[in-house]
């Protein structure tokens, strides 16, 4: 199997796993507690609640999700082209399939805080996996992209926030303001967890070091920590002195040792430490 074929298979597996987690969060965590967290999944929960007297158990979540997405996809194909939405179409169909076939296992029914926490984490992981495959699950994501096609001075994220806020407000009208307040917690978690999945969960630390002994310190850091060190040309704007600033990326555990070694050699060293989301390369995430 070629590298391109492996990439395609990996993307499809990510879509399958991600949509399964999203469906589980919607059907087994949010729906039993009447949680509405935005998106077409939130609208599906509202529709199910409103149609319980007309249809036994209400209109199934899978049906509503699929029906709502059909006109959105037709518009998106016309405006953006087929290549733009092919993987998103697959993700949307798979989400509807999972919503229809996965058994409902109410994990936190009756406990709003657990619903918000568990739902946010599971939904966030699912959305993150789908986004890693460079797809979405349609719904408000696609609506926002369509609106942004005409109103380009607004970002997709801004439009999505407005649409999802309207859906949450509708849920608050049906299920009460308390539900909406807990839903905000869940939405926040979804955002943070999905960002963590997309940007990488292996956090590291980057250190910028200004020292009068750059050559000695770089050798010590390379020997003691087995990490690469890069010298960057710098200039003190107050003194006008040319300097060599060191740049080094280490793991979270190693940052304490880096500071100890630096200050032991040069107590007057100026050290800046910052968080790094993801590091590709030798000693961190291998790309080959």
Buried (B, 14 or more C-beta within 10 A) or exposed (E): EEEEEEEBEEBBEBBBBBBBBBBBBBBBBBBBBBBBBBBBBBBBBBBBBEBEEEEEEBBBBBBBBBBBBEEBBEBBBEEBEEEBBEBBBBBBBBBBBBBBEBEBEEBBBEEBEBBBBBBBBBBBBBBBBBBBBEBBBBBBBBBBBBBBEEEEEEEBEBBBBEBBBEBBEBBBEBBEEEBBEBBEBBBEBBEEBBBBBBEBEEBBBBBBBBBEBBEEBBEBBEEEBEBBBEEEEBEEEEEEEEBBBBBBBBBEEBBEBBBEBBEEBBEEBEBEEEEBEEBEEEBBEEEE
